[in-house]
Amino acid sequence: MNDHPSNIRNQSGKKTGQAQIVLLFLIILEGLFSLYTLFRIPSEMENAFFLGFSKSRLMLITINITVLLILIGLSISFFVPIMKKIRVGANAWIQNRNLSFFLFVFFWIVFWIGLWLFVLRFSPANRYDSTIGSIVDRVWGLLLWGMLCSLQMMIFIYVKNQQNFQGISSLQTAILFSLFLFSYYGFASYYDKVDWSLRMNGLFIMVFVPSAIALIWSAGYRFLNSLKWSVVIHRIILCFLIGSFVYLVYRSTGQWMGRWNTPSKAYWDLLAESFLNGRLNIINPPTTHDLTFFDGKWYVPNPPLPAVLLMPFVHWYGVEGINMTVISALLGAWNAVLVFLVLQRASEHFMTNCSFSTNLWITALFAVGTNHYWLSTIGQMWFVSQLVTILFVALACLSVIEGWTGWISGFFLGLAILSRPNVFPMAIFLSGIFLWRNAAFPKIPWKRFLFWGVSAGIPVIFSGGWLLFYNYLRFDDWTDFGYVTIHGADWILEAVQKYGMFNLHFFKNNLDVMIFRRPRLDFSGERFFFQPGISGYSIFIMTPPLIYLFRRLQKNWWMIGAWFSILLTVGLLLCYHNTGAEQIGFRYLMDAILPILLILGVGTGAKPGVFFKTLTVLGVFVNFLSIYWWYIGRV
């Protein structure tokens, strides 16, 4: 029969051989092009040694030709039986687990070194030190060949090992991860030295911590498995790894974009100092934009929770010791950790059927494929409020998934409301999870549900009452949040005073920004080509995998609650008096991001497909372009 094991092995071996021939052919063509570039660019006259070429150029040409001859010999071995031993020996190297990983590491290092050298060549650093740029200009063909060859060989080795059931171990993954981080550290450190306008403070620690965690964890994996609480220990270490790496991404991105210190309009550190000194107003703010002036004093109109959380740190380190860009990056990192925990525990409780890899991909999507990425770098008042809100909504969600008492869930949701009151629809989402845990749709365990609802509702009501009392203490009016008289953009103030905070008048414009608005591409060369505009743009362009929200919809309590909370939240935001003012994307979507991500998990399924991964990478790219435009490209 055709499906006999020996026939299957023969067919697999034949396909592998064909793939090797194609791979070698491509690498040889790329090598010939590399050789052409080495001959094409002459050496400087004073360095000429033979045929107009310098000694270093002749050495590179010799290396190039030697490697080409070896590759040509390997390719001939596929067609000349007498040279079969050469091909068999080469395959033995690749099939040997340790030797193949050694080769993989070699190609991994070559690829990243080549990439960073090209980045340095075409970056502004080349203006300050052209040494690397001039080297790349002369050997760019050989460098490109090394990168392409390395990438192709890594793919081939990986596929070959997968066929032999020899996947990359956790320790090997940690080694590759650490090598990547330290290659980035070398690149960024060099850039920092040549460009004095850059400040990569604390870079070594930010790189060392996730590298050390990954290596120690993977090396001690078997030992940890023997411990009683191994599952808990593994999860804690993984959370620290995710948090430290995401913090590196956020903080490092901010540093590259010139966001080093507390910006203007941060305010929460100043308000925390005021609270410590018995005041509700800010004295001598550096700017008054987005503050409210009442009875001769300047107030932060937003709900006060971020300032309350900062009070201990301001007490210990003083206002001067608080860097709000660092605080933003830390909050963002914690949010990424909590999102992963919510996704992982949801799948373990069978709310979703997501695998570990799916949950990691969705966490990555949240961290760098939504405008949470931008929010975590900016450090200003409104955006820190959103980060704090996500933090406590995630804790509330996790508490219900774990089956904790309603008092805890209500406490966390109440804290979220003390940062952004309009997230109250998340109560519907939490209620849906509770019902899902206790009954199959459409049944409702009324006694348990009412008891849970009351216990969860009391902290929420208390938070709302405290917030109203805070308004009264500031403005002598229980319902005045200070937005009507805010010292902000004239068009925002005019809209609020004419139509109020929420009105259907704003629906059309908000819907346009949220769904239909597109970034503008400008290839005139007069400005950065990606021009998203400060009003925002479509959530499906910023985060393309959101299309998975409408895939595999289920009729159960938690998904019904999630959709109701999303629709109510979005409905309120579509009637809000501004789209998010100056922003990238549509930042208000973060108010409903937890139920969105869980539904996204259902749509993605057990394993993330190539299409989902491609859309996620596209979202990361769009977000990075948006961040670059925000800080640098629009200037």
Phi, psi and omega in degrees: 000155184290337183265020176298140182308321181293323178294319180297317179296319180297317179295319178296318178295323179295316179296320179297318178298319178296319179296321179296319179297314180297317180297314179297320179299316179297315182295322178295316178300317179295324178292323177295322177294320177299317180296322177299317181293327179291322178285329188290323184265110182287157176281164176293146187304319184290343180259000183297135181237317181209126181057030178083007181250147178282168179298318180296322180293318178298324178294318178295320178297318179299315179298315181300312181295318180300312179297320179298317179297321178296315181294321178295321177298318178297318181293323178294329182298340178286340186245344181250110185304326184294340180260015182299327181299326179297314181294319179297318178296320178295319178294326178297322176300313184291325183280341176287123187302313183288316181293321179295323178291323176300316177298317180299316179298318179301311181293325178300313180295316180299316182299311184289324176298315178299317180297313181295326178295319177295320179298316179298322181299320185258012179263166176301341179299336180295339178288330184269329179213106185268009183300307181295321180300317181292324177295314180298320179301328184271333183238024186298327178295314178296321179296316179295320178299316179300319180293312181295317178299316180298315181297315181294319180291323177297318178297316181296314180298318180298312180296318180299316179293326176296321178296327180268012179058038178239073179291167179288129181286169180295322179293318178296320176299317179297322179296314179298319178299315181292320178298320177298313182298317182284334172293322175295320179299317178297317179298309183293323179295316178299315179300318181297325181287323184273335180250102185289347179281350182265147180225090180268061183292136176071018186297318183299315180297318181296327178278320185294319187299305179296327178296313181296317179301313182297315183291314181295318181297312182292323180292324181261020186300314182294321179296317180296326179296336181279349182279157184296318184257041186299320181297316180294318181296315178301317182293319179298314180296318179298320179296318177296322179295312178299313182298316182292322180289317179295322176299318176302315181297312183294310184292319180294320177299315177301319180294317178300327182271006178082016180261080186263321188240174179302123182278172170293158181065027174278307168069325188295325178294322178291321179291324176299319177297320178297317178301318180296336180256016174077022179243153174257350181253165177260134178262130177050059177295149181295334174210158182248006180296133181070015170259163180246129180263123181214128176053042176078012182228153178259129182237149169278117185290332185294154173305149200268001190306316180304321178293322178298317180295330182277346186306313179299322182288322175294324178296319183281318189249350184078163180299322182295337181271000181257123176250111186290339175288326175292317178301317179298315180296321178294315178300316179299319179295317177297321178299318178299318178298314182293321177299315178299316180298318178299313181296316183292315180291328176296318179290325179289334175267007176066025168292321174233168176250029183289139173279174177301317181294322177298316180297323177294318179296318180291325175297316178297320177300314178298315188291316185231006179245008173231174180281010165300329176302309180293317180303327185279358179250345197268322172078009182265168192307301186300321189282326173296322176302318180294321178296317179295321179298313178301319180304311186278332172295320178296318178296320177297316179298314180298321181295323179287320178301321181282351179080023177290165182299151180299333179299319180291315180298317179294325178298314180293318179294322177298321177295321177299320179293329177287357174249317175217101186299335185286003177271011180302333177298345177298343176299326178293318178299313180296321178297321178298319178295318179299314179297320179299323180290336189247349181198152175276142178300136008258018182290149178228118175282085192304318184297311180294321182294318180293320179297315179296318181298319180292315181294325178282329184285329182300311177298326179293315179296320178299318179296317178298318179294321178296323180293319178295321178294324176299320176299316181297319179296328182273313192240010181056029181210122184298328187257003182268112178271356178089003182282333183291330181246023182295145179271074183234205180297140183301320183292328177290314180298318179296319180295318180294315183291331182273319186244348183092177182294319181233132181198145178297344179302330184271354189301311186298314182293318179296319179295321179299314181292318185291321189247317194253338185295133181245144172295153179262134176258125184234111181253025180287341183088357181277342182207172177301135192295334182261111184238086183285336182084150187280351180278343181108176178205177191305138177295334182279344173273319178291320183228078185304326181296355177299344176297339178288353176299332187258019181248135177060045178294143183236153178257086173218169189296318186290322180288323176298314178297322180297313181295320178297318180293321178295312183295321179291317178299311181295322178300318177295318182293327178291341177259005182286156189285352172211160185279356188127006181056229179279122185197173165243139184072212177232090191293338181294344177300336180298339179296334181241022189291330182295306176298327178300314183293323179292318177295323177300323178298319177297317180293327181287320178093190186297319180233135178290125180281173180298322181295316178297316180296320179296316178295324178295314178299320177298318178297320177298317180297315180296318179296319179294318176300320179296317179295317178299317178298318184300315185270326189234312189295333182271352183285000000 
